[in-house]
Each structure stands twice: as C-alpha cells, then as structure tokens.
C-alpha cells in the first residue's frame, strides 16, 4: 500500500505526536495510530505552492494516469440507474465473481465468491484482518522498511510488532533464515508485501515456497498485500496463496487504486477462508455497512473491460524507472538499486552525511522537491528516501536536476 508515517517507532511506544491530543479525553489506544507522512508532506508542498514556489511531487503514491473512460462511464450509468443505496455487505455478487475470474487469470489463484470480501479501499483489509486474528500479546511479523499502517494497526489491536528487516544487500527481500528465527509460539500473523512499498522488491516463487514451509504446521496466518501485483517489470509476481497448503492460511489483499488508477474511488478486496470472511464482513457491517454500490459496478467494468491501458501504464513506469534510477545514481552521495515492481525508488543517501528527515526537509524547502524520509517506513528505512515516479517524465527530469544541484550545494 502507499504512504508513510510521522514519528515512526519500532514497537508500540507513544511518541510525542505534536497534535495536542488530550490523553484524559481520548482512549489510550489512539496513541498507537499514526498518520501518513505522504499526506503531511503533500500539505507542506501545497503550502509552498500557495506562496508561488514550484514544487516537483515525488511524495504521493498515486498514479498520474486518469481512470479509463469505460470505467467512468460504467459509474455514470449506475448513477443514472439510481444504484446509490445499500447493497450486499460482503460485496456485489457479480463483482465478487469478476474478482474470482481476475485472480484465476492473473495469479492462478482458484477461489470462490464466498471467499471474497469487497471493501472501501485496500487498507480496511489490513485493519479487519488484524482485528479478526490478533489478540493482545500476539506477535505479528511485518516488513521493515514497510507500509507504516501495518505497525500502526498491530499496535492499535494490542499486538506485538516484530519487524523483519529488509536489507539492501539482499535486494530488500526477506531473509528466510532470519524470518524463521523471528517465528515463536506467540506468532499469529506474518505480513508480506510483494511488490513492496517502499522498496519496489518482490518475492520470487522459490522464496514464497520457503516462507510457506516455515509457516505450514504452525497456528499462524499470512496477510499478503498484493496491491502492486500487476505493476511488475521483469517476470511475474506470485501470490503465496497459490503455494500448496497456503490458501486457507492466507488473506490476500488487492484492489483497484494502483492497477486501474482509481485511488479516490476507494475500492479494494480481500480473499480468505470463508469463516474468516464472515468475521471480516461483520466488522465491515459495523464500520461501513457496505462498499459504495455504483463504485462496485465500475469495478466490474475495470476487471472485465479492456486491459490494454494497464499494460501501457506499466510500460511507461518502466521507462520512468530507468530515468529515475539513472538520475539518482549520478548524484553525489546517492545510490539506488533498480526496483522490481510498484512505482517507487528507494535510494540510499547515507553518502551525503545527512539524516533522511533532514535531507528530505532541505530538498523540499531549498529545491522544491517533495519526497519522503525513508525513516517514516520504519527504523530500517533510515538513510534512505522514497520517491514515487508516478509523475510525468518532464517533471521527473526537472526533479532530478533540482535534487542534483541541491546535493552539490551541501
């Protein structure tokens, strides 16, 4: 998933949030939740733009391509047909059936409509899964650096966050031996994200088979965040749910935001065992009632309609990736490995002698380049920055030039 968080800590401490929260009024568990630095940096960038400064935006993990017209037209038809009321809490049957076919075609995952839960965006699957499976004191292994919502919700639910460090020298992939050492009798959930935010790495079929071997036979589950599964540059992303013996132990998260450029539509889904789906649906009923009716009908069109635009978008991201990685590697004190998927570069800036947060702030204020401090993705992200190259090539080139000039001034 996209974004970052302010005041990231490993574990469930409650750092000073600077938001004026009165602990005597608000529930203590609220201290475990953090915001997203991507939106905070965006707000700071917008404030600079309001003062007349041009800013190059690399902070937001949002496709810069429009939602395809045939998807928009499907939503318009649904609105004209007054599809604006409540609907099946688990998701419209035709949409769940379309998801079943989509998963079979693109991932080789055989599932049923009873195992699909449609949600308003992908994030609810993170929240619902952890709330359904994790008791206070249960351990949850999650990637670090990784999407900060994982740690945030683990802490909110009273779980114990156990970071699995992703190291650049291992191409930001899970070290299987280190993973095995992290698993204890208290481990309830392992979170995977492939392709990854923020590193762009993805797990191979062989690696997933090793992970599955470590998980099988234990009373634990896997939450597989596959929101970027269609945005892969070489090879093909694989779901751990397709590994023998793992389907019933895996909750797959996917959605429409990244693949179909539908971030604001808020449409995602989870695939899971039927008894888990029933519990997740209960939570959905108590929090959202259902996912917006006409948006689900647009989702059917996205899945069943032409897929050419997805392929064209990925081809353009590949072109941008080459430009961003080459540009970053030419800069003083910066090195960047080529990401395998998603649309993020995660360069090391340790050679600059600056802390990530300081450098990100200086690049915004002095160079007008908005990007994210890698430390907001966990302690293992210190020394890195995250750039989203979901922006037009001319802006990418200008942003690289601005960054290079700013680094030379350090």
C-alpha positions in Angstrom: 0.0 0.0 0.0 1.2 3.9 -0.4 2.2 6.4 2.2 4.4 6.8 5.3 4.0 7.9 8.9 5.3 10.6 11.2 7.2 9.8 14.4 7.7 6.2 13.3 8.9 3.9 16.1 9.6 0.2 16.2 7.3 -1.2 18.8 4.2 0.3 20.3 5.6 3.3 22.1 3.6 6.5 22.1 6.0 9.3 20.9 5.0 12.9 21.2 2.7 13.4 18.4 2.5 17.2 18.4 -1.2 17.1 17.8 -2.4 18.4 21.1 -4.1 15.1 22.0 -5.5 15.1 25.5 -4.9 11.7 26.9 -7.6 12.1 29.6 -10.2 12.6 26.9 -9.2 10.1 24.2 -8.8 6.4 24.5 -5.2 5.3 25.1 -5.2 3.0 22.1 -5.4 6.1 19.9 -1.8 6.8 20.8 -0.8 3.7 18.8 -2.2 5.1 15.5 -0.1 7.4 13.3 -0.8 9.5 10.3 0.8 9.3 6.8 3.8 11.5 6.1 2.9 11.4 2.4 -0.1 13.5 3.0 1.7 15.7 5.5 4.5 16.3 3.0 1.9 17.0 0.4 0.3 19.6 2.6 3.6 21.3 3.2 4.3 21.2 -0.5 0.9 22.7 -1.3 1.6 25.5 1.2 4.8 26.3 -0.6 3.0 26.3 -3.9 0.4 28.7 -2.5 3.3 31.1 -1.9 4.3 30.9 -5.5 7.0 28.2 -5.3 7.0 25.4 -8.0 7.2 22.0 -6.4 8.0 18.7 -8.0 5.9 16.0 -6.4 7.5 12.6 -5.7 5.8 12.1 -2.4 2.4 10.7 -3.2 2.0 7.0 -4.3 -0.8 7.8 -6.7 -0.9 7.0 -10.5 -0.9 10.2 -12.5 -2.9 8.5 -15.2 -6.7 9.1 -15.3 -9.3 6.4 -14.6 -10.1 4.9 -18.0 -13.2 6.3 -19.7 -15.1 3.0 -19.9 -14.8 2.6 -16.1 -16.1 6.2 -15.6 -19.0 5.6 -18.0 -20.0 2.4 -16.1 -20.2 4.5 -12.9 -22.3 7.2 -14.7 -24.7 4.5 -16.0 -25.0 3.1 -12.5 -25.8 6.5 -11.1 -28.4 7.1 -13.8 -29.9 3.8 -12.8 -30.1 5.0 -9.2 -27.6 2.4 -7.9 -27.0 4.7 -4.8 -28.4 2.7 -2.0 -27.2 -0.1 0.4 -26.1 -3.4 -1.1 -24.7 -6.7 -0.1 -22.3 -6.0 2.8 -19.8 -8.6 1.6 -19.8 -7.1 -1.9 -22.0 -7.4 -5.0 -22.1 -11.0 -6.2 -21.2 -10.0 -9.8 -18.2 -8.1 -8.6 -17.0 -10.9 -6.4 -17.5 -13.3 -9.3 -15.4 -11.0 -11.5 -12.7 -10.9 -8.8 -12.6 -14.7 -8.8 -12.0 -14.8 -12.5 -9.4 -12.0 -12.4 -7.4 -13.8 -9.6 -7.5 -17.0 -11.6 -6.3 -15.3 -14.8 -3.6 -13.1 -13.4 -2.4 -15.1 -10.3 -3.5 -18.6 -10.9 -5.4 -18.4 -7.6 -8.6 -20.5 -7.6 -11.1 -19.1 -5.1 -14.9 -18.7 -4.8 -17.2 -15.7 -4.4 -17.9 -16.7 -0.8 -14.2 -16.2 0.0 -14.1 -12.6 -1.3 -14.9 -9.5 0.7 -15.2 -6.2 -1.1 -14.1 -3.1 1.0 -13.9 0.7 0.6 -10.2 0.6 -0.4 -7.4 -1.8 0.4 -6.5 -0.5 3.9 -9.6 -1.9 5.6 -8.3 -5.5 4.8 -5.2 -4.7 6.8 -7.3 -3.3 9.7 -10.0 -6.0 9.6 -7.5 -8.9 9.3 -5.5 -7.8 12.3 -8.6 -7.1 14.4 -10.1 -10.5 13.5 -7.0 -12.6 14.1 -4.7 -10.8 16.6 -5.3 -10.9 20.3 -3.4 -8.6 22.7 0.0 -10.1 23.2 0.0 -12.0 19.9 3.1 -11.3 17.7 2.9 -10.1 14.2 5.9 -10.1 11.9 5.9 -7.3 9.3 8.4 -5.9 6.8 10.7 -3.0 7.9 11.0 -0.8 5.9 7.4 -1.3 5.0 4.0 0.4 4.7 3.5 2.0 8.1 -0.1 1.1 8.5 0.9 -2.4 9.3 2.8 -1.5 12.5 0.2 1.2 13.4 -2.7 -1.2 13.4 -0.8 -4.0 15.1 -0.2 -1.7 18.0 -3.8 -0.4 18.0 -5.1 -4.0 18.3 -2.7 -4.7 21.2 -0.4 -7.0 19.2 3.3 -7.1 19.4 5.0 -5.8 16.3 8.0 -7.9 15.2 10.0 -6.2 12.4 11.5 -8.3 9.7 14.4 -6.1 8.4 14.7 -5.8 4.6 18.3 -5.2 3.7 19.6 -3.6 0.5 22.4 -6.1 0.2 19.7 -8.8 -0.1 17.7 -6.7 -2.6 15.2 -5.8 0.1 13.8 -9.3 0.2 13.0 -11.2 3.3 15.9 -13.2 4.7 14.3 -16.6 5.1 16.7 -17.8 7.9 16.1 -14.5 9.8 12.3 -14.9 9.3 12.4 -18.4 10.8 14.3 -17.1 13.8 11.5 -14.5 14.4 8.7 -17.0 14.5 7.7 -18.1 18.0 4.8 -19.9 19.6 3.2 -16.4 20.0 3.4 -15.5 16.3 -0.1 -15.2 14.9 0.4 -13.3 11.6 3.1 -12.7 9.0 2.6 -9.7 6.7 4.0 -9.9 3.2 4.0 -7.0 0.7 5.1 -8.0 -2.8 5.9 -5.9 -4.8 6.9 -3.8 -1.9 6.2 -0.2 -0.8 8.6 1.5 -0.3 11.4 -0.7 -1.8 9.9 -2.0 -5.0 11.2 -5.5 -4.4 9.1 -8.6 -4.9 9.4 -12.2 -3.7 10.1 -15.0 -6.2 8.2 -18.2 -6.3 11.1 -20.1 -4.7 11.2 -17.6 -1.8 7.5 -17.9 -1.3 7.8 -21.7 -1.2 10.4 -21.4 1.6 8.3 -18.9 3.5 5.3 -21.3 3.2 7.4 -24.2 4.5 8.2 -22.0 7.6 4.6 -21.2 8.2 2.8 -24.5 7.4 2.1 -26.6 10.5 2.0 -23.5 12.8 -1.0 -21.8 14.2 -0.3 -18.6 12.3 -1.6 -16.9 9.1 -0.3 -14.7 6.3 -1.6 -11.4 5.2 -0.3 -11.0 1.6 -0.6 -7.4 0.4 -0.6 -7.7 -3.4 -1.9 -4.2 -4.3 1.0 -3.7 -6.8 0.9 -7.2 -8.2 0.1 -6.0 -11.8 3.0 -3.5 -11.7 6.0 -5.7 -12.3 8.8 -5.0 -14.7 10.5 -8.4 -15.1 8.9 -11.8 -14.5 5.6 -12.1 -12.7 4.5 -11.5 -9.1 3.3 -14.7 -7.4 0.8 -15.0 -4.6 1.8 -17.2 -1.6 -1.9 -18.3 -1.6 -1.1 -20.4 -4.7 1.6 -22.4 -2.8 0.3 -25.8 -1.8 -1.2 -25.8 1.6 -1.3 -22.0 2.0 -4.6 -20.9 0.6 -6.5 -21.5 3.8 -3.8 -19.8 5.8 -3.6 -16.7 3.6 -5.6 -13.5 3.4 -4.9 -11.8 0.1 -5.2 -8.0 -0.1 -5.7 -6.4 -3.5 -7.6 -3.5 -5.1 -8.2 -1.1 -7.9 -6.3 2.0 -6.8 -2.9 1.3 -8.4 -3.8 -1.1 -11.3 -6.8 0.9 -12.6 -5.9 4.4 -11.4 -8.9 4.5 -9.0 -7.3 5.8 -5.8 -10.2 8.1 -4.9 -12.9 5.6 -5.8 -11.9 3.6 -2.7 -12.4 0.0 -3.8 -10.4 -3.0 -2.6 -11.0 -6.6 -1.6 -9.7 -9.5 0.4 -9.7 -13.2 -0.4 -9.7 -15.5 2.6 -11.2 -18.7 4.1 -15.0 -18.5 4.4 -15.1 -18.4 8.2 -12.6 -15.5 8.2 -14.6 -13.8 5.5 -17.7 -14.0 7.7 -15.9 -12.3 10.6 -14.4 -9.6 8.3 -17.9 -8.9 6.9 -19.2 -8.4 10.5 -16.6 -5.8 11.1 -17.4 -4.1 7.7 -21.1 -4.0 8.6 -20.3 -2.4 11.9 -17.9 0.2 10.4 -19.0 0.9 6.8 -22.3 -1.0 6.3 -21.2 -1.7 2.7 -18.9 -0.5 -0.1 -20.5 2.1 -2.4 -22.9 0.5 -4.9 -22.1 2.4 -8.1 -18.4 2.2 -7.4 -18.6 -1.6 -7.3 -20.3 -1.6 -10.7 -17.4 0.5 -12.0 -15.1 -2.1 -10.6 -16.8 -4.9 -12.6 -16.1 -2.9 -15.8 -12.5 -2.4 -14.7 -11.9 -6.1 -14.3 -13.9 -7.3 -17.4 -13.1 -4.4 -19.7 -10.0 -3.8 -21.9 -6.7 -4.3 -20.0 -4.5 -2.5 -22.6 -4.3 0.6 -20.5 -2.7 -1.3 -17.6 0.0 -2.7 -19.9 0.7 0.7 -21.3 0.9 2.3 -17.9 3.4 -0.4 -16.7 5.5 0.2 -19.8 5.6 3.9 -19.1 6.5 3.3 -15.4 9.4 1.1 -16.7 10.6 4.0 -18.8 10.4 6.4 -15.9 12.1 3.9 -13.6 15.1 3.9 -15.9 15.3 7.6 -15.9 14.9 8.0 -12.1 17.4 5.2 -11.2 20.0 6.6 -13.6 19.5 10.1 -12.3 19.8 9.1 -8.7 22.9 7.0 -9.3 24.6 10.0 -10.9 24.1 12.2 -7.8 26.8 12.8 -5.2 26.4 10.6 -2.1 23.4 8.7 -3.6 23.0 5.1 -4.7 19.8 3.4 -5.9 19.1 -0.2 -6.8 16.5 -0.8 -9.6 13.1 -1.7 -8.2 11.4 -4.8 -9.5 7.8 -3.5 -9.2 5.5 -0.8 -7.9 6.5 2.8 -8.8 8.9 3.7 -6.1 12.6 4.3 -6.0 14.3 3.9 -2.6 17.7 5.4 -2.8 20.4 5.3 -0.1 21.5 8.8 0.8 24.0 7.7 3.5 26.8 9.0 1.4 25.5 12.6 1.8 26.2 12.6 5.5 22.7 13.8 6.2 19.9 12.1 8.1 16.9 11.1 6.0 14.5 13.5 7.6 16.9 16.5 7.4 17.7 15.8 3.8 14.0 15.4 2.8 13.2 18.7 4.5 16.0 20.5 2.8 15.1 19.2 -0.6 11.6 20.4 -0.1 12.4 23.8 1.2 15.5 24.6 -0.8 15.0 22.7 -4.1 11.2 22.4 -4.2 11.3 18.6 -4.4 8.7 16.8 -2.3 9.7 13.2 -1.3 9.6 11.1 1.8 12.0 10.4 4.6 12.8 6.6 4.5 12.7 6.5 8.3 9.0 7.0 8.3 8.7 3.4 6.9 10.5 2.0 10.0 13.9 2.2 11.6 15.5 0.2 8.8 14.5 2.9 6.4 16.8 5.5 8.0 19.4 6.5 5.4 17.0 6.3 2.5 14.4 8.4 0.7 11.3 7.3 -1.1 10.4 8.8 -4.5 7.2 8.0 -6.4 7.8 8.2 -10.1 4.1 8.2 -10.8 4.6 11.6 -12.4 5.3 12.8 -15.9 8.7 12.4 -17.5 9.4 16.2 -17.9 8.7 16.7 -14.2 10.9 13.7 -13.3 13.8 15.2 -15.3 13.4 18.6 -13.7 13.1 16.9 -10.2 16.4 15.0 -10.8 18.1 18.2 -11.9 16.9 20.1 -8.8 18.0 17.3 -6.5 21.4 17.0 -8.1 22.0 20.8 -7.8 20.8 20.8 -4.2 23.1 17.9 -3.2 26.1 19.6 -4.8 25.4 22.7 -2.6 25.5 20.6 0.6 
